Amino acid sequence: MKILIVEDDKILARTIEQCVSPKYDTDIAYDGEEGIMYAKQGIYDIILLDLMLPVYSGYEVLRTLRKEKIFTPVLILTAKDGLDDKLKGFEDGADDYLTKPFERKELLARIEAILRRAKGNYKENNTITFKELVLDLNNREVKYKGKEVVLQGKQFDVLEYLLNSKNTIITKDQIFDKIWGFDSETSTNVIEVYASGLRKELKKIGYDKYLKTIRGVGYIWNDKE
């Protein structure tokens, strides 16, 4: 799970990062423009968004993302506790609202609740299905017609990301940032290795035809043969 923190107060941003980093990978943007740039990559499971930001306000960030059909869940974290402020946040597309200062336990509880809603009761039915292929996200198992498909290492993560983004071109940079992280010491070349290995395993069940390579760009899981 990956979280984007959009907060201009660097000390507070790092404090929030420390609160969530034991459970989630994090990136930080320090103004609204940077927040939009990060969010557009489509690699985050949730965004923690301050309202009073330089360049673009949190409201403007929200409106921009929703206008561009980026529906990553957003939890607003702000000192603005007025009812009108909250209503405006929800109208602009926020999923929840938490007023500063807040307790770490409540922040984590809000995040987990949003993620459960976003995943459609994540804990009880944590699977992705494509035709006769089923990914069990809890146990990190892949099955085809009830028989296990053995994937190595991050092949599972690459397949999960592609299936969650069906019919959308995913760049190598997006895959790298989502799965390996911005601060990884490896390079994007590793993606080709994993994609090649994944394709070989899918070929055994006749599903490699759905994994398309967009030369020089990345990959797409196309549900049309």
Secondary structure, DSSP 8 states (H G I E B T S, - for coil): -EEEEE-S-HHHHHHHHHHHTTTSEEEEESSHHHHHHHHTT---SEEEE-SS-SSS-HHHHHHHHHHTT----EEEEES---HHHHHHHHHTT-SEEEESS--HHHHHHHHHHHHHHHHTSTTTS-EEEETTEEEETTTTEEEETTEEE---TTHHHHHHHHHHTTTS-EEHHHHHHHHT-TT-SS-THHHHHHHHHHHHHHHTTT-GGGEEEETTTEEEE-S--
